[in-house]
Amino acid sequence: MKLSIVILAAGQGKRMKSDLPKVVQPLAGRPLLRHVIDTARLLDPAAIHVVYGHGGEQVRAAMAGIAVDSWVLQAEQLGTGHALMQAMPQVPDDHLVLVLYGDVPLIRRETLTELVALASADAMGLLTVELADPTGYGRIVRDVEGRVRSIVEQKDATLEQLAIREGNTGVMAIPARPLRAWLSGLRNANAQKEYYLTDVIAMAVADQVAVAPLVSPTVAEVLGINDKLQLAEVEAEYRRLRARELMLAGVTLVDPARIDVRGHLETGRDVLIDINAVFEGKVVLGDRVRIGPNCVLRDVTIGADTQVHAHSVLEDSDIGARCLIGPFARTRPGAQLADGVHIGNFVEIKNSAMGPDSKANHLAYVGDATVGARVNIGAGTIVANYDGANKHRTIIGDDAHTGSNSVLVAPITVGAGATIGAGSTVGKDVPAGKLTVARAKQLTLEGWKRPVKKKP
């Protein structure tokens, strides 16, 4: 049977105490709902439908560019059963319906694949969870032979049912044809006056449709998020899972509790990552790369044997092999560092290409420049690329050297092998192989006296 996935994401999330709808609260730098959609897509479904409601425009805006087959508005929040009803007109009768939730972001593809495999035209799969404290969860009611008979919400449960420790996750895989009929028969005669999706379990049992339960392998992957405390707890679990994956892949983490992966991190062999490193977007680290403490890397590729020292921020950059970066270095979008480049403390590179074995070791800014091989950018050198309205490009040839505190006013070309004397401000092309000095004449004023403060 083909698979249609319906993600219920209409809840307001009052306990978040936030102007953001619950499903767009950030987890690892991405909205909660984005995590669920990404996992859903891994199942290769025929369609993904998202039921949204509170803060609808914010939800749609946060998901801009994320492909789903339909967005279905639940104008009134009348319960999970009512929410699923809104999407069912989009679902063919011969499909399986997998119900997911926009605030349950850690659910794994492997668990969902196993759940879907339990369902068929005459059977449904139900994901449950064993809890030490099931407070707040609907209870799974089984008969003496262990077969699922119904789900009872906590507010409607008896004292005996409240003692049950198996809870309902809400995640189900149900054949669409009988589901449609069961949804039409839902009633809201309960403590919350809502149409509970959980009531379809008893309907399935009454219709002799098998209910195949699957106990979640972990509690963490089915945790829902209702407030900022739960959000932080799930974020911590997400970090733990990512750290575990990295270490199993051979990465050395100096402290697995202090790494934050907020995107896709791809690593080679013998990579070492020190404490408090943050990875965003897509980051690729080659073999034997070392990342120092307190670094932030966003959409960066780094070649083998490169070292990034402490407190460096690298963004939208392509960095070659055997480079030395930092400490306190910054590469901004468009930075391209060839093999063997050194970028030292308080050096910033933006929209510039640095050739092989070139160096800018101290207190420099290189913006909108093409730098050749074996160039030495002296301490305090500034490439002045902006005239107040437009950016201009600087070209520096192979083996050129700039002295300390030089200013290169773009657009200019510095020839191969040229040397610029310390303290020079250069606004014209610099010839190759020659020393160019552009300084004001040094003067000493005889008889000058330093001003003194006037006495009161």
Phi, psi and omega in degrees: 000144176286157186247125169251130180254129176245121179255118180273117188218037187260355186294150182280322182072052183301326184289348174291335182051053185219153174283346178275136171302151186304316188286353175252009170299142186278135170233119183053040175080001179231150178300147178309314183298326180298321178300317182292317179297317180299318178293318179301320182296332180295341180276358180053054182284163174290329181201151172237124179242135179244123176266117183237163182206272185298134180062038188306317182292324177294321178297312181297320180295320181293335181260013180304131180088353178266120187281119166229161186279330175202148172251123186244123183275127167259096187295323176242134179273095184247023177114166183292324178295318177296321179298315180294326176305323184295331183269340188299330175300341180273353190251123177293154183295334185268014179263158162271142178251119174259120182262121176238174184229137184291349179248021176238081195274347186262005179302136187261149178302318184299319179294316181293322178299317179295321179295313181299325180295339178281343186264154178202191180296335181234026177207148177237151177256139182231123179269123179241176180211138176271126187234138174294322177228101184274015182306130179095346182263148167294145184262140177274116180263119179246158175273183185295341178266005177086007180277139179291130179249327181190174171236132179244125177291151186304318183291343180252002187276150172280170177300321179295318180290328178295339179282349179291134183260354177273119184253160178271129176272343184087346182277125184218153170237115193228137174295136190293322186299304178292329179302319181300318180291319180296319179298322180292340180264003181293146175232157183253032179277073181211178187298329184260359180056042180239161176269103185279128171296330182299338180293342180291343179295310178297325177296319178297317179298316179298327179271008179060033171268125184296137174252109183261108182276148173229119177279127182302136179300330179223155174287323188302321187286347179249012179291128172269163185238122181238342180213175184292332177295313178295325177299316179294322179295318179290324176299318178297321178293321177300315179298319179298317180296317180295320179297318179299315179301317181296315182294322176294336177275000176102004180280137173270119176252120182300322173216105183301339180280351184235063171217144185228105180258111184250017179200218180255122180243118179249131186231147173272202182274146174058036174281141176237132180234121181277184190291151170064026174281140179241130181238124182234154181066218178253120180236131178238122180246124180285180181302137172064018174291142177239125178250121182284178183290149172063036177260151175237124180237126182227116179053064186229142170244130183233129182282171185300145172068013175278144177244129175249112184278174191305147169064030177261148180236117183240127185222132174048052187227154177241113188243131186280193181277154173060029177272156172240122185238128173087189006286164179057043176255158179221128169247130183255174185309135179090002178285132178229114181249122179284179182301140173078011180283143175246125176237111190265200187292133179058043173248136180237131178239128180223129175048045184222151176249125177254125182286171184305135173064016174280158187222140168221091194272340186212129159050056182227156173233123178237106182235136178053054183226152170245112186250130183284198182275147172059029177277142175247115177266113186290161180303133178081005179287135179236129169267107184276097190260354189237128181261011182101345178225322185227154175268143179231155187256146176244138177242126180240120184286171180303145171065014176283154177230137172247134179286167181301144176059038174270150175236123178254111186268110183288154002271127174217164174239129175257119186291162179301137177073005180287155174233132177251123184295150181304142177077012182272144169248113189249121181242002178233163180303143182254123184292151180294145170069013183234161175269128176240129179234133180222085183234154171290149180293134180283130180233146171240124183265113180290142176080001180288139177235142179291137177297148177239155180289142176286137178286145180298000000 
